[in-house]
Amino acid sequence: MTGLLEIRNLSKSFDTTKVINDFSMEVVEGTICCLVGPNGAGKTTTMDLITGRIKPTSGQILFATDDITARHEHLIARAGIGRKFQVPAVLRDMSVRQNLEVAYSRQTNPFRNLFKFRKEGLKEKLDEVATLAGLTDRLKERAGILSHGETQWLEIGMVLMQEPRLLLMDEPIAGMTESEIEKTTQIFKDLRQSATLLVVEHDMGFVRNIADVVVVMHMGSLLAQGSIQEIEADRRVRDVYLGEQEAA
Ligand SMILES: Nc1ncnc2c1ncn2[C@@H]1O[C@H](COP(=O)(O)OP(=O)(O)OP(=O)(O)O)[C@@H](O)[C@H]1O
């Protein structure tokens, strides 16, 4: 099976330091792939390379079989790759509903843009996303009063309003309470029905609950990939990453 996203022999150097080194992986459509590894392994740099924020020194990135390696960042977003960063970017003085509407109007798919003022399309999408993100009861609230967890869910909702085919997430549960993590786990399980996700995450409990595939990076290279059971049983992964996690 070919991946929706395929990374082939990717390398990236900053000055003389090679931080991504001949790294290859893929994300299959309709799955959640978690990218894990020790601090400095190159996870964020890989996400930056996928979205076109930075360009690789060598290698290729294919999205839906198109080579997007040299494409400009906004064209990659338009092709259907959305990203939710760790730091929220919601408009605090606007309501939850207005935030979702603004995200919809920033729809990056040009075909969809033609219909952006069609109210039914917006309403339908807004209801669907609010339900998925667990925000139906909070639509009228000012975004500024939301809890940390709710703000993160609103951010996820805002990315979903743009209907990405692939959704990248940077540490989505950072700073969340136990109950917020539980709810986020459910949101991700629901998301899997309609989206493809690549998630950078340190919390192995969360990874265990959501991941179809786990990819482990170490020093810019692929160390291991497989199911969570395969990863947790892998001695090399235990040595460089999981052992360190358990000790923390
Ligand atoms: N712009 C840059 N210039 C120089 N070095 C960089 C730059 N960006 C990242 N690096 C280096 O690349 C390496 C990989 O960093 P990266 O942030 O991708 O790791 P990470 O796996 O996301 O780590 P963490 O889990 O701590 O977020 C690190 O050694 C970092 O210092």
PDBQT file of the ligand as one rigid body, heavy atoms in Angstrom, charges set to zero:
ROOT
HETATM    1  N1  LIG A 301      17.266  26.417  12.538  1.00  0.00    +0.000 N 
HETATM    2  C1  LIG A 301      18.137  25.582  13.097  1.00  0.00    +0.000 A 
HETATM    3  N2  LIG A 301      19.462  25.815  13.049  1.00  0.00    +0.000 NA
HETATM    4  C2  LIG A 301      20.356  24.971  13.600  1.00  0.00    +0.000 A 
HETATM    5  N3  LIG A 301      20.021  23.812  14.215  1.00  0.00    +0.000 NA
HETATM    6  C3  LIG A 301      18.723  23.518  14.298  1.00  0.00    +0.000 A 
HETATM    7  C4  LIG A 301      17.710  24.366  13.757  1.00  0.00    +0.000 A 
HETATM    8  N4  LIG A 301      16.499  23.804  13.986  1.00  0.00    +0.000 NA
HETATM    9  C5  LIG A 301      16.752  22.645  14.652  1.00  0.00    +0.000 A 
HETATM   10  N5  LIG A 301      18.077  22.487  14.847  1.00  0.00    +0.000 N 
HETATM   11  C6  LIG A 301      18.723  21.337  15.515  1.00  0.00    +0.000 C 
HETATM   12  O1  LIG A 301      18.244  20.156  14.896  1.00  0.00    +0.000 OA
HETATM   13  C7  LIG A 301      18.119  19.101  15.841  1.00  0.00    +0.000 C 
HETATM   14  C8  LIG A 301      16.725  18.531  15.755  1.00  0.00    +0.000 C 
HETATM   15  O2  LIG A 301      15.796  19.456  16.316  1.00  0.00    +0.000 OA
HETATM   16  P1  LIG A 301      14.223  19.210  16.359  1.00  0.00    +0.000 P 
HETATM   17  O3  LIG A 301      13.605  20.411  17.019  1.00  0.00    +0.000 OA
HETATM   18  O4  LIG A 301      13.732  18.846  15.010  1.00  0.00    +0.000 OA
HETATM   19  O5  LIG A 301      14.124  17.949  17.336  1.00  0.00    +0.000 OA
HETATM   20  P2  LIG A 301      12.849  17.315  18.012  1.00  0.00    +0.000 P 
HETATM   21  O6  LIG A 301      12.941  15.841  17.793  1.00  0.00    +0.000 OA
HETATM   22  O7  LIG A 301      11.607  17.987  17.550  1.00  0.00    +0.000 OA
HETATM   23  O8  LIG A 301      13.124  17.637  19.555  1.00  0.00    +0.000 OA
HETATM   24  P3  LIG A 301      12.097  17.969  20.752  1.00  0.00    +0.000 P 
HETATM   25  O9  LIG A 301      11.445  16.674  21.106  1.00  0.00    +0.000 OA
HETATM   26  O10 LIG A 301      13.007  18.457  21.848  1.00  0.00    +0.000 OA
HETATM   27  O11 LIG A 301      11.150  19.021  20.285  1.00  0.00    +0.000 OA
HETATM   28  C9  LIG A 301      18.476  19.685  17.195  1.00  0.00    +0.000 C 
HETATM   29  O12 LIG A 301      19.797  19.356  17.506  1.00  0.00    +0.000 OA
HETATM   30  C10 LIG A 301      18.329  21.191  16.990  1.00  0.00    +0.000 C 
HETATM   31  O13 LIG A 301      19.188  21.903  17.817  1.00  0.00    +0.000 OA
ENDROOT
TORSDOF 0
